[in-house]
Amino acid sequence: MLAVAVGTSCGGCSFQLGNMWSKKDDMAAGDITGSISSAYANTDTNLTDSDLAMTRNAASDVMTRGGKDVSQPWENPQTGARGSVTPLASSYQAADGRTCRDFLASYVRGGNEGWLQGEACKSGEGSWEIRNMKPWRRS
């Protein structure tokens, strides 16, 4: 019987503790009790200009290091937003002849979390500039 109790209590459950014992009527309409959120339906990232600047700086830093399978964390202490930037695949030649590389950036701010997709390209001086960055959408 002990094995059943331990197995039941350690099993993968996605309930929030506060909601486990609540009546359905007590839960707010926006409460998420499943393990998969609906963040991809939200196009408003709730990130400020300074959050995006921190993300761009982290993307430039991780591209400059040029390592494989590395991420660069970022955090904005003023807003509480945080995340990381991870380069994808290898660099490639853009139509204008510049060396570019795609990346994904994660973010968490308040109740919002999600991903941004972007492209960074080397400038004439050799530094990496962020060409674009927008909310990532699942295809």
Secondary structure as GFF3:
##gff-version 3
##sequence-region A 1 139
A	DSSP	alpha_helix	2	10	.	.	.	ID=ss1
A	DSSP	alpha_helix	17	20	.	.	.	ID=ss2
A	DSSP	three_ten_helix	24	26	.	.	.	ID=ss3
A	DSSP	three_ten_helix	39	41	.	.	.	ID=ss4
A	DSSP	alpha_helix	49	65	.	.	.	ID=ss5
A	DSSP	beta_strand	72	76	.	.	.	ID=ss6
A	DSSP	beta_strand	81	87	.	.	.	ID=ss7
A	DSSP	beta_strand	92	93	.	.	.	ID=ss8
A	DSSP	beta_strand	99	109	.	.	.	ID=ss9
A	DSSP	beta_strand	112	122	.	.	.	ID=ss10
A	DSSP	beta_strand	128	135	.	.	.	ID=ss11
###
